[in-house]
Amino acid sequence: MEQDNMINQIVNFVQQHHESTASMAVYRRILGSYPGNSDPNTLSDLRDGLESAHPEEIESLYYIIS
């Protein structure tokens, strides 16, 4: 699967299932902590972090949310 597609699916999952254990893991690995809310700024920061992450990190996060 293409990296951009994985990033979109990760962000969409986190937006829809903000309080899930998988979303918390994504936030902690990319942002360093769980922000406690899912506002547009937080999701933008998450997307930015994912876009600069190593491909292996994105792939592992994709499997966490799958």
Secondary structure, 3 states (H helix, E strand, C coil): CCHHHHHHHHHHHHHHCCCCHHHHHHHHHHHCCCCCCCCHHHHHHHHHHHHHCCHHHHHHHHHHHC
